[in-house]
Amino acid sequence: MTDAEYVSIWMRPERPARGPKPTYSRAQITETAIRIADAEGLEAATMRRIAAEIGAGAMSLYRYVPSRDDLIVLVADRLMGEIDVEGMPSGDWRADLTRYADGLRAMWLRHPWIATVHRSLPGFGPNQMLLIERVMGVLDAHVPIDENFVLMAILNGYVESTVRGEISGAEEARRSGLSESEWMERSHPHVRQLVESGEYPIFTKIVMEARQPHLGPDDQFRYGLERVLDCIAAALPATAEPGTRS
C-alpha cells in the first residue's frame, strides 16, 4: 500500500452508510485479540484465531480491520484506555503525573506482551488523544509546549524502561526456574571474589552500601519516579510546585 492509498483506521467508518448492520465490531475483534494475547502472547492473536474465537470467517474480519498493522493500532489504543486520567489536570501536577505513571506501569504489567510492540509512530486513536490532552495538560499552564513534550518523554521513558526490566526479569525467572533471591545466592561466591579483589570500588560500594537495588519492585519504581519528578520540578517555575511530595 502506497502513502497515497493509506487511510488511517480511525478515518474508516465502522458501519456502512447503507446496508445491514455489521455482524461484528472493531471493539469485539480488539477485545478478543487482547484476551488471546494475555493468555498466549500477541503472536497468537492472528486474524484466523480471532475469527475462530468469535465464530467468523477469517477473511470476513478484514472488512472490519483491513490489516495486521491496523489491529495493532486498535489494540494499543484500547490498552491506553485502561489508564485512568479522569479529573486531570487537577491543579497538583506532581500527584497527577504520579497517578499517570502508576497507571501506565500497571497497564504494562497486566499485558506484558505490549513490550513486543514497538510503535515509534503514534496512532492518534481516541484513547491516545485523551491521554495527550489530559496528561500534557497537566504541565501546559507552566511550560512551553516543546518543554512539555520533552518532560513527558523523560517521564514516559522512565516508566517504559523500568517496566520493561520488570517484564524481562519475570520472563528470565520463568525461563530459568530461579527466583531473584535464588539467582543472587548462586552468584554470591563470584560477587564476594570481586569485592575481595579490591579492584572494583564502585561495584563494592553498590554491594555493601546501596539500598535501592534491594527494594521490592514497587518501591524501586517509586524511588526512581520521585527522582524523575524532582527533575521535572526543576524545569518548572516556582509557582508550579504543588508543595510536598505525594
C-alpha positions as CSV (number, residue, x, y, z in Angstrom):
1,M,0.0,0.0,0.0
2,T,1.4,3.4,-1.0
3,D,1.2,6.5,1.1
4,A,-1.4,7.9,-1.3
5,E,-3.5,4.8,-0.7
6,Y,-3.2,4.6,3.1
7,V,-6.2,5.6,5.2
8,S,-6.0,5.6,9.0
9,I,-8.2,3.0,10.6
10,W,-9.7,5.9,12.6
11,M,-10.9,7.5,9.3
12,R,-12.6,4.4,8.1
13,P,-16.3,4.2,9.0
14,E,-17.0,1.1,11.0
15,R,-20.6,0.9,9.7
16,P,-21.5,1.4,6.0
17,A,-23.8,4.3,5.3
18,R,-26.3,1.8,3.8
19,G,-27.0,-1.9,4.1
20,P,-27.4,-4.3,7.0
21,K,-25.9,-3.7,10.4
22,P,-22.4,-5.3,10.7
23,T,-22.3,-8.7,12.4
24,Y,-19.2,-7.9,14.4
25,S,-17.5,-4.8,15.7
26,R,-13.9,-3.5,15.9
27,A,-14.3,-3.4,19.7
28,Q,-15.3,-7.1,19.7
29,I,-12.3,-8.0,17.5
30,T,-10.0,-5.9,19.6
31,E,-11.1,-7.3,22.9
32,T,-10.7,-10.9,21.5
33,A,-7.2,-10.1,20.3
34,I,-6.3,-8.8,23.8
35,R,-7.8,-11.8,25.5
36,I,-5.8,-14.2,23.3
37,A,-2.6,-12.1,23.8
38,D,-3.0,-12.1,27.6
39,A,-3.2,-15.8,27.6
40,E,-0.7,-16.8,24.9
41,G,1.2,-13.7,23.6
42,L,0.5,-11.3,20.8
43,E,1.7,-13.5,18.1
44,A,-1.1,-16.0,18.9
45,A,-3.7,-13.3,18.2
46,T,-3.9,-13.9,14.4
47,M,-6.9,-12.9,12.4
48,R,-7.6,-16.6,11.8
49,R,-7.5,-17.3,15.6
50,I,-9.6,-14.2,16.4
51,A,-12.2,-15.3,13.8
52,A,-12.4,-18.8,15.3
53,E,-12.9,-17.3,18.7
54,I,-15.9,-15.2,17.7
55,G,-17.3,-17.6,15.2
56,A,-16.5,-15.7,12.0
57,G,-14.6,-16.5,8.8
58,A,-11.1,-15.2,8.8
59,M,-11.4,-13.2,5.6
60,S,-14.6,-11.6,6.8
61,L,-12.7,-9.8,9.6
62,Y,-10.7,-7.8,7.1
63,R,-13.9,-5.9,6.3
64,Y,-13.6,-4.5,9.8
65,V,-9.8,-4.4,10.3
66,P,-8.0,-4.2,7.0
67,S,-4.6,-5.3,8.2
68,R,-2.4,-6.6,11.0
69,D,-1.0,-3.2,11.5
70,D,-4.5,-1.8,11.9
71,L,-5.2,-4.5,14.5
72,I,-2.1,-3.4,16.5
73,V,-3.2,0.2,16.3
74,L,-6.6,-0.8,17.7
75,V,-5.1,-3.0,20.4
76,A,-2.6,-0.3,21.5
77,D,-5.2,2.4,21.7
78,R,-7.6,0.1,23.7
79,L,-4.9,-0.5,26.3
80,M,-4.2,3.2,26.6
81,G,-7.9,3.5,27.6
82,E,-7.1,1.5,30.8
83,I,-5.0,4.4,32.2
84,D,-7.2,6.5,34.5
85,V,-6.8,10.2,33.7
86,E,-10.2,11.3,35.0
87,G,-10.0,14.7,36.6
88,M,-6.7,15.6,35.1
89,P,-5.3,18.2,35.3
90,S,-6.3,18.6,38.9
91,G,-4.0,21.5,39.8
92,D,-1.5,19.3,41.6
93,W,0.9,18.4,38.8
94,R,3.0,16.0,40.9
95,A,0.0,14.0,42.1
96,D,-1.4,13.9,38.5
97,L,1.9,12.6,36.9
98,T,2.4,10.1,39.7
99,R,-1.1,8.7,39.1
100,Y,-0.5,8.6,35.4
101,A,2.9,6.9,35.8
102,D,1.4,4.3,38.2
103,G,-1.4,3.6,35.7
104,L,0.9,3.3,32.8
105,R,3.1,0.8,34.6
106,A,0.1,-1.2,35.8
107,M,-1.2,-1.4,32.3
108,W,2.1,-2.8,31.0
109,L,2.3,-5.3,33.9
110,R,-1.2,-6.5,33.1
111,H,-0.3,-7.0,29.5
112,P,3.4,-7.7,29.4
113,W,3.3,-8.7,25.7
114,I,2.9,-5.0,25.0
115,A,6.7,-4.9,25.3
116,T,6.9,-6.7,22.0
117,V,5.0,-3.9,20.3
118,H,7.4,-1.2,19.2
119,R,5.5,1.7,17.8
120,S,7.7,4.8,17.4
121,L,4.9,6.5,15.4
122,P,1.7,7.5,17.1
123,G,-1.7,6.1,16.1
124,F,-3.7,9.1,17.2
125,G,-6.6,6.9,18.4
126,P,-9.3,8.3,20.7
127,N,-7.7,7.0,23.9
128,Q,-4.2,8.2,22.9
129,M,-5.7,11.6,22.2
130,L,-7.4,11.7,25.6
131,L,-4.1,10.9,27.2
132,I,-2.3,13.6,25.3
133,E,-4.9,16.2,26.3
134,R,-5.2,15.2,29.9
135,V,-1.6,14.3,30.7
136,M,0.2,17.0,28.7
137,G,-2.5,19.3,30.0
138,V,-1.0,18.9,33.5
139,L,2.1,21.0,32.6
140,D,0.5,23.1,29.9
141,A,0.0,26.1,32.1
142,H,3.6,26.0,33.4
143,V,5.9,25.4,30.4
144,P,6.0,26.0,26.6
145,I,4.8,23.1,24.5
146,D,8.3,22.0,23.4
147,E,9.4,21.8,27.0
148,N,6.2,19.9,27.9
149,F,6.9,17.4,25.2
150,V,10.5,16.8,26.4
151,L,9.4,16.4,30.0
152,M,6.7,13.9,29.1
153,A,9.2,12.0,27.1
154,I,11.5,11.8,30.1
155,L,8.7,10.5,32.3
156,N,7.4,8.0,29.7
157,G,10.9,6.8,29.1
158,Y,11.5,6.1,32.7
159,V,8.2,4.2,33.1
160,E,8.8,2.2,29.9
161,S,12.4,1.3,30.6
162,T,11.6,0.3,34.2
163,V,8.7,-1.8,33.4
164,R,10.5,-3.5,30.5
165,G,13.1,-4.5,33.0
166,E,10.4,-5.9,35.3
167,I,8.9,-7.9,32.5
168,S,12.3,-9.1,31.3
169,G,13.2,-10.2,34.8
170,A,9.9,-12.1,35.2
171,E,10.5,-13.8,31.9
172,E,14.0,-14.8,32.9
173,A,12.8,-16.2,36.2
174,R,10.2,-18.2,34.3
175,R,12.8,-19.5,31.8
176,S,15.5,-20.3,34.3
177,G,13.3,-21.5,37.2
178,L,15.2,-19.3,39.6
179,S,13.8,-16.6,41.7
180,E,15.8,-13.4,42.1
181,S,16.9,-14.4,45.6
182,E,18.0,-17.8,44.3
183,W,19.9,-16.2,41.5
184,M,21.7,-13.9,44.0
185,E,22.5,-16.8,46.2
186,R,24.1,-18.6,43.2
187,S,26.1,-15.5,42.3
188,H,27.3,-14.8,45.8
189,P,30.7,-16.6,45.6
190,H,31.7,-14.7,42.5
191,V,30.4,-11.4,43.9
192,R,32.4,-11.9,47.1
193,Q,35.5,-12.7,45.0
194,L,35.1,-9.4,43.0
195,V,34.6,-7.4,46.2
196,E,37.6,-9.0,48.0
197,S,39.8,-8.3,44.9
198,G,39.8,-4.6,45.7
199,E,39.7,-3.8,42.0
200,Y,36.2,-2.6,41.8
201,P,35.5,0.1,44.4
202,I,32.2,1.4,42.9
203,F,30.9,-2.1,42.5
204,T,31.9,-2.8,46.1
205,K,30.0,0.3,47.2
206,I,26.9,-0.9,45.4
207,V,27.1,-4.3,47.1
208,M,27.9,-3.0,50.5
209,E,26.1,0.3,50.8
210,A,23.3,0.6,48.2
211,R,19.8,0.2,49.4
212,Q,17.8,0.9,46.2
213,P,18.7,-2.3,44.4
214,H,17.4,-4.4,47.3
215,L,14.0,-2.8,47.4
216,G,10.9,-4.6,46.1
217,P,9.7,-3.7,42.5
218,D,7.0,-1.2,43.7
219,D,9.5,0.6,46.0
220,Q,12.2,0.7,43.3
221,F,9.7,2.1,40.8
222,R,8.6,4.8,43.3
223,Y,12.1,5.7,44.3
224,G,13.1,6.4,40.7
225,L,9.8,8.1,39.9
226,E,10.4,10.6,42.6
227,R,13.8,11.4,41.2
228,V,12.2,11.9,37.7
229,L,9.5,14.2,39.2
230,D,12.2,16.2,41.0
231,C,13.9,16.8,37.7
232,I,10.6,17.9,36.2
233,A,10.1,20.2,39.2
234,A,13.5,21.8,38.5
235,A,12.3,22.7,35.0
236,L,9.1,24.4,36.2
237,P,8.6,27.9,37.6
238,A,8.5,28.0,41.4
239,T,4.8,28.9,41.3
240,A,4.0,25.5,39.7
241,E,5.5,23.4,42.6
242,P,2.5,21.8,44.4
243,G,4.3,21.5,47.7
244,T,5.2,18.3,49.4
245,R,5.8,15.1,47.6
246,S,2.9,12.7,47.2
